[in-house]
Amino acid sequence: MCGTVPLLFSFKYTQQGAVWVVPAYFYVQVGVDVSLKISAARQLADSNVPLDFNLTVDAEPSLKLGGGASVKGAVSAGIWGKGSIPTLIEFADYHFKLSLKGEFGVEAEFFILKGNMTLLSGEINAIDKYWGTSSVSAYALNRLQSIADGDIDDSDISLDSRDYASDTSEWLGGELDYAAASSDGSYQNVSFSNLQESVYSNSQTQLIQLGDKLMMVYVEDDTSRDTYNRYRLMYSIYESSEWSQPKAVADNSCIDSAPSLATDGTNVYAAWQNISEQITDVS
């Protein structure tokens, strides 16, 4: 669900006079156009999933100056210029954007007929940043934006090392003791054991329970793939005190990431990001 609250303010002051013997006019117009958008949505259609709230502020303060020759209420001809500062703040995405916008044109009036024409216009993107010291996504998006803007030399970016892959063990999903979560969300009487050693450190593991079974998905480094397309989404089922041998959720030889799991009590649903084609051009 979402709602938008528009706010508009405008004030114009006009002065009629004469320059030497020529009747003239001059005006100043200031205003601000603000739109507040409030939204709330669930990432999954499940009442147990909390709502994600977002507030977006879209504002554009402006200043317009104009003037020319005029016979008040009859005939006039003049020029005008307008400057504004479009500003966007997206709180949920830690996003701030500010632009500088300008226009220049001519205007005329002949009794009941009025008209104006824009001769020049332009807009400069002054600031487009993501903030948040504790937000990994904000940092990542801000860094990508900086690279796109040329503020960071992408030559200092390197691929993750695969040195660990030479020591990756076989699957160790033997018998483990599992205890259900207590009412306060903590776990008791659980013994921990490695399921596999020397693996990709950012495995993005997700767990979900369905009845007396558990399902786990995670991202592995598939050593049969090249360095650029190595990440593959895997799943394993915990049943009869044992984690099953992992299998690929879907293998199209392209990068998988950011998995998420949900259940309706009967089925388990998985969602993840997948690049639609292999990375081949890395120049």
C-alpha positions, 0 to 999 in steps of 0.5 A: 500500500502507498500514498502520496501527499502533494504540497505546492507553494508559489508567490509572485511579485510584479512591479510596473514602471518605466525605463526612460519613457518606455513602460516596463514590467519586472517580476519575481516568482518563488515557489516549491513543489513537494511530494511526500510518498509513503509506502509499505509492502511485504517482500513476501505474501505472508502475514508473518513477514513484517512490512517494509516502510519507505518515505520518499521526499521529492522537492523542487524549490524554484526562482523565476525572474522576468521583465520587458516592455509593457502596456499594462493589461494590453501588450507586453514582450519580455524575457524570463529565466528560471532556476530550480533545485530538484531534490530526491531523498529515499530513506529506505534506500539511503539515497540522496540526489540533488540537481541544478536546473535552469531555463531561459525563454521569451514571453508575450501578451496581446490583450487576451492572448498570452504565450511563452517559449523556452529557448534554452534549458539544461540540468546538471546532476550535482549530487547522487549518493547513498549514505549510511555507515552501517549499511553494506548495500549503501556503501556498495551502491555508493562505490559503484556510483563513484566508479561510474562518475569516474571518482574511483579508479577501477584498476584498484578493484580485484577478484576474490582469491580462490586459494581456499578452493584447493583445500575444500573438503568433501561434504561432511554432513554427518549426524548432527543434533538439532533442537527447535528454537525456544520461544525467545528465539534462542537455541539450546542443546545444539552441537555444532560441526563443520559441514564443509571446510575451506569454502567460499566465505560469503556463502550467504546461507539461508535456513528454513524449517518445514515440519521436522525438516530443515532446508538450507541454501547457500552460494558455493564456488563452483571450481568447474567454472571460470573465475568470473562465473564461479558462484552457484546456488546450492541446497541441502535438506536436514532429515533423519539427523543428516544433511543431504549431499548438496545439489544445485538449485538451478544451474545455468553456468551463470552467477547466483547470489542473494538467496531468500527462503519462504514457506506457506507451511506446505511448500518451500519457495526460493528466490535469488538473483541470477545473471542471465548470461555469462561474463566474458568481456572483462576488459 
